[in-house]
Amino acid sequence: MIDILGHPITVGATVLTNGYYTACMNTITTVEKITEKAVYARVDAQWYDWETKQRHRAKKLMRRRPDQFIVIDKQLKYNQKTYPENML
């Protein structure tokens, strides 16, 4: 599998992807599973249960297309080595 920038996606890779039902790429997570057509990653999710009238939060395994990922492993390592003062 190849991400939107042409980098290979592997299991365990750190990636940037969409959050739970959001349109923007705002979640950093790791890839847990790869199939022939999809990539699976765990993202933070929250939803409201109308029966119990409670809000729930959990990590859900989301199925995404490979073009919805940007692999950032190499960039993070470079930034931590070159600009440690910016890594808070």
Stockholm file with secondary structure:
# STOCKHOLM 1.0

chainA/1-88         MIDILGHPITVGATVLTNGYYTACMNTITTVEKITEKAVYARVDAQWYDWETKQRHRAKKLMRRRPDQFIVIDKQLKYNQKTYPENML
#=GR chainA/1-88 SS CBCTTSCBCCTTCEEEEECTTCSSEEEEEEEEEECSSCEEEEEEEEEEETTTTEEEEEEEEEEECGGGEEECHHHHHHHHHHCGGGCC
#=GC SS_cons        CBCTTSCBCCTTCEEEEECTTCSSEEEEEEEEEECSSCEEEEEEEEEEETTTTEEEEEEEEEEECGGGEEECHHHHHHHHHHCGGGCC
//
